[in-house]
C-alpha cells in the first residue's frame, strides 16, 4: 500500500515515464506505451489517495531551506481534485497524441513525450503544494517544461510564439508573483497555506488590495488582461499540446493557483471584508467579455477556441474575486467542467486537421456527414461550455450566477449572460455548418462514407464528450468533497 504522506510519488511516476521514453527512444511503440503506462499508473495512484482521504494530511517536507521556507506537500481537497483531473485527462491526451502525432507524421516525438511527462510532474507539484514557495517553484517548472512543447515544430512561427509564451509567463511571475510572495513572507512571517488565510492580522485596506492584485497579475497562466497574448501565441503548437495547455495543465494550473491563494493565503471572508478583490473582479469581467467578442471574430478554429479559453478562465477568477462561498465553489467546479468541454473541442479540432488539413471555420461546411462522430462530440462539448443542461458545465455556471446574485453584483450577472450568448454565437455555428450547410466545392476530402481520424484520436474525443453529459448526473459527490474548503 502506498502511504499518504509520500506525495512525491505523484511527481516521480511521470518522471519515471519520461525516463522510459528516453530509454525506448529508438523503439516507437514501447516509447508511446511507456508514456501511456505512466499516465494510467499516476491516475490509479491519485485515485487511491482519494479513496484513502479522511481529511487534510500532515505537511510532508521534501526540503528545508530555512525555518519558514521549504518545499513541502500536503493532501487537501482542492489539490486532490486538480491532481485527479490532470492525471485522468493526461491518459486521454496521451492516447490522442499517439494517433495525432503519427497521423500527421510529426518528428522529434521522444522530446515531445519526455517534456509532456515533465510538465505533468510539475502540475502534480502545484496540486499538492503546501506553501506559496513550493507553488511558485513548480509553477515556474511548468512554464519551462512546456516551452519545448510550444516550440515543437521548430519553425520561425513556433519560435516566435514560444518567445511570447515564455516572456509573458516568466515576466509576470517574476515581476508580480514573486514580489507578492516576498511581501507575504515579510508581513505574515509564513508562506504556508492555511484555512482562513494568513494575512488577517497584518495586512489591511489598500495594502490588501494591492497584494491581491500583485498575485492575480503574477499568475499569468490565468490569462487576465493585459497578459493573455501568450495563449493565442501558443496555438502554433501541435493540437495535443493545445489540449495540454487548455485542459490538463497550464491554464488550469493558473486558475487553480488563483483559488488556492484566495482560499488559503487570503481567505474568502478576509477578501470580502477588506474588499481586496474588487479591482480584479472588474478586470476579470472585462477579460471575459472582450475575449468572447474576439473569439467571435476568429475564423481560425484553434484561435477561436483559444480566446474562448481566455474568457472561460475569467469565470474562475470571478468566482474567487466575488469572495462568496457559492461563487468560489462555482469557480472550483468550473476548473473541472471546462476541462472536459475544452479538451474535447481541441481534440475535435485536431481530428479535423488530421483528416482534412483544414484549420478555418469557414472550411467546415458539410463535413459533419464525413466526420459525424467528431462533429457530434464537438456539439456536445460546445453545449457544456455554453452551460446548457443536462451538461456538466451548467452546474458551475449556476453557482457562479448564484454567487453574483447573493453578493448583489448585478453587472457581473449581466456580463455572464452576455458571455453565454457570445459562447453560443462562436461555438454552435461550427457544428451546425458541418451538418446543415452544403459542402464547399473546393473541399479536399472526397469519396463516400465516413472518414474519421484514427481510432487513437477518435476514442478519446468521444469519451470526453460523453463525460460532459454523464458527469452532469454525478456532480454531487464532487460538490460534497469540496464543500468544506469554501464553507469552513
Secondary structure as UniProt FT lines:
FT   TURN            4..5
FT   TURN            7..8
FT   HELIX           9..23
FT   TURN            24..26
FT   HELIX           28..52
FT   STRAND          60..66
FT   TURN            67..68
FT   STRAND          69..73
FT   HELIX           77..103
FT   TURN            104..105
FT   HELIX           109..127
FT   HELIX           132..150
FT   TURN            151..153
FT   HELIX           156..172
FT   HELIX           173..177
FT   HELIX           178..188
FT   TURN            195..196
FT   TURN            200..202
FT   HELIX           205..218
FT   HELIX           220..222
FT   TURN            225..226
FT   HELIX           229..233
FT   HELIX           234..236
FT   HELIX           239..243
FT   HELIX           244..248
FT   HELIX           250..261
FT   HELIX           262..266
FT   HELIX           268..274
FT   TURN            275..277
FT   HELIX           278..297
FT   HELIX           301..321
FT   TURN            322..323
FT   HELIX           325..356
FT   HELIX           361..363
FT   TURN            365..366
FT   HELIX           367..369
FT   HELIX           372..386
FT   TURN            389..390
FT   HELIX           393..406
FT   TURN            407..408
FT   HELIX           410..436
FT   TURN            441..442
FT   HELIX           455..470
FT   HELIX           471..474
FT   HELIX           476..486
//
